[in-house]
Structure formats: C-alpha cells, structure tokens
Amino acid sequence: MPAPVVVITGALSGIGRATALAYARLGADVVVSGRHEERGAELAGELEGMGARALFVRADVRRDDDVRDLVDRAVDRFGGIDVALNNAGTEGWTGPITAVTDDAYAATFDTNVKGTLLSMKHEFRVIQEHGGGSIVNVSSIYGRMGYPEVSVYAGSKHAVIGFTKAAALEGAAHGIRVNAVAPGFTRTGMYERVTGDDRTRAAVNSVLPLRRPGTPEEVAEAVLFLGSDKAAYITGQTLTLDGGLMAGSPLFPGD
Ligand SMILES: NC(=O)c1ccc[n+]([C@@H]2O[C@H](COP(=O)([O-])OP(=O)(O)OC[C@H]3O[C@@H](n4cnc5c(N)ncnc54)[C@H](OP(=O)(O)O)[C@@H]3O)[C@@H](O)[C@H]2O)c1
C-alpha cells in the first residue's frame, strides 16, 4: 500500500505531535498544522529528518479560510488526503454554570466544536472527490461523562462525538469512515495545565485503575489503527483510552 497522506490539526504539541511522529515513522506524507510558524517549520523539518515528506500549514481551526487553505495545500502538495486527525483543542474555560459568559463559551466551543466541524467540512470535500479515506476526531472522556464545573468543555466534547456519528453516516456512501478517540488523562501540556501540581496529579492517578495517565504515543497508536485498513469496518465509533476510568467507579468496584 502506498504511504498515506495524513493531515493533523493542532499538531505542534501533545497528541497531535506524537501522531505526526508516529506517521513519519511509517513513511507517511504528513501535513502538520497549528498557529505558530516557527514551531511548525521546526516540526516539519524534524519529520523530514526521519525520512518522511512533510509540510507545515499555519491554520487556526476557528477560521473557515484557514482550514480551507490547509486542506487545499495538502492536496496541492500530495495529491489528496487519506487520513485526517482533527485534534486541535483547548481546555477553554472552566467554572460553575452560573458564571458562564459569551467569552467562556466561545473560548471553548469555537475551537473544539466549530473547529472540528470546519475541519470535517473541508476534509469531506476533498476525501470524497478522491475515493475515500478516514477521519479521526479527538473527543475526551468528558465527551462520555460530566464533571462539576467542566460543563462547557464536556459539552464541547459530547458535541464532537455527536457529529462523529452523524458524519460517519453521511460519509459512508462516499467511502469516508469517521471515528473518534476519547482520551482520558494523557500526559501533555493540557494535562499539566489542568492538573496544576504534583499533589493533584497524584490524586488523579490514585483513581485511575491503571494508576497512571496515558501517553500521547498511546493515543497516537489508536489513531493509526482507526486510520488504517485494519479498521476498515469501523465507523461512527469512539475509542476510549482512559486506563480503565470509564469501566466503573472505584466506589462501586463490583464483584
Ligand atoms: N491531555 C489530555 O488529558 C486530554 C484528554 C482528553 C482529550 N484531550 C484532547 O486532545 C487534543 C490534544 O490536546 P493535548 O492533550 O495534546 O494538549 P496540547 O498539547 O495543549 O495540544 C492542543 C493543541 O491544539 C492547538 N490548538 C488550540 N487551539 C487551536 C486553534 N484554534 N487552532 C489550531 N490549533 C489549536 C494547540 O496549539 P496552540 O499552542 O496554538 O494553543 C495545541 O498544539 C485536544 O482536543 C484535547 O481536548 C486531551
């Protein structure tokens, strides 16, 4: 099989970056995008140093024109798109429902929800023209459950799962599979920011059945699987990578 052409949003750190490196190791053509020119050029250089063909495109996923340009430049350079990882995301705003503001909503939903939707819009346009491919959206365990004062982020990640399902049904006739990954606590910049300090991190680890956060490389492996022909009959699904957290509560351990 020829090397896939892969497009990744929010690729300059964390899960996006780990996935770009994993695809480069496979010899894929990798289009990485993000909001920082210099870091983007560095990452593209690193991927090329590994023997992959790579392109950086600056794109803020909240902007329709940026996402259109990202997808069009991927096609100009590599002839199409086989796999897209819609990963750009933010923890956005957290706080009690009574304190939600227009800005708090926009800070979270504009990237996590509109950004994912705009990404799929342009990816669909190109992938259906080229005979099919695979899209993987990044949701979260907060797309499968709630948590006090995380209503806006949880709402945004539930939305990602909702339109993963709807888009899978729409894409099926065009050979486009659409799935999502739902990472639990994963050791990235976002995890460091959200947990804040070592004491909180230890407390989080103590409620995780596997007693540790996941790694971005572990999420990348799941993306590679969903993006590949090994997952040819899987669409509309969300694969949760949470160290067992969603299997149940430690308060109710079962038999
Ligand atoms: N780490 C976790 O525990 C965890 C758990 C569940 C789900 N997730 C999800 O995993 C995805 C990746 O996050 P991460 O953990 O790898 O954290 P991260 O290192 O903070 O990565 C998020 C990336 O998205 C980019 N981004 C944010 N807003 C953007 C925008 N409007 N346009 C383009 N890029 C934008 C960020 O770039 P900038 O530097 O420009 O902001 C950053 O590179 C996110 O969707 C997140 O919600 C993470």
The ligand as a Gaussian input file, in Angstrom:
#p B3LYP/6-31G(d) Opt

LIG

0 1
 N       -4.279000      15.664000      27.550000
 C       -5.430000      15.193000      27.975000
 O       -5.530000      14.755000      29.123000
 C       -6.609000      15.104000      27.022000
 C       -7.691000      14.301000      27.400000
 C       -8.776000      14.210000      26.551000
 C       -8.796000      14.890000      25.344000
 N       -7.733000      15.681000      25.013000
 C       -7.811000      16.362000      23.721000
 O       -6.656000      16.053000      22.975000
 C       -6.438000      17.085000      21.998000
 C       -4.974000      17.457000      22.020000
 O       -4.652000      18.025000      23.265000
 P       -3.272000      17.706000      24.022000
 O       -3.611000      16.954000      25.246000
 O       -2.298000      17.138000      23.082000
 O       -2.864000      19.169000      24.544000
 P       -1.987000      20.307000      23.855000
 O       -0.577000      19.894000      23.848000
 O       -2.381000      21.564000      24.545000
 O       -2.490000      20.305000      22.335000
 C       -3.560000      21.065000      21.855000
 C       -3.106000      21.633000      20.525000
 O       -4.197000      22.268000      19.888000
 C       -3.740000      23.519000      19.408000
 N       -4.826000      24.464000      19.267000
 C       -5.613000      25.009000      20.236000
 N       -6.490000      25.858000      19.703000
 C       -6.271000      25.868000      18.370000
 C       -6.844000      26.537000      17.280000
 N       -7.876000      27.395000      17.452000
 N       -6.372000      26.301000      16.039000
 C       -5.359000      25.436000      15.835000
 N       -4.743000      24.776000      16.834000
 C       -5.205000      24.991000      18.093000
 C       -2.729000      23.988000      20.432000
 O       -1.894000      24.957000      19.856000
 P       -1.612000      26.403000      20.498000
 O       -0.244000      26.295000      21.111000
 O       -1.637000      27.323000      19.320000
 O       -2.698000      26.689000      21.505000
 C       -2.012000      22.681000      20.733000
 O       -0.950000      22.437000      19.847000
 C       -7.389000      18.227000      22.371000
 O       -8.509000      18.189000      21.504000
 C       -7.823000      17.881000      23.781000
 O       -9.072000      18.420000      24.114000
 C       -6.635000      15.792000      25.819000

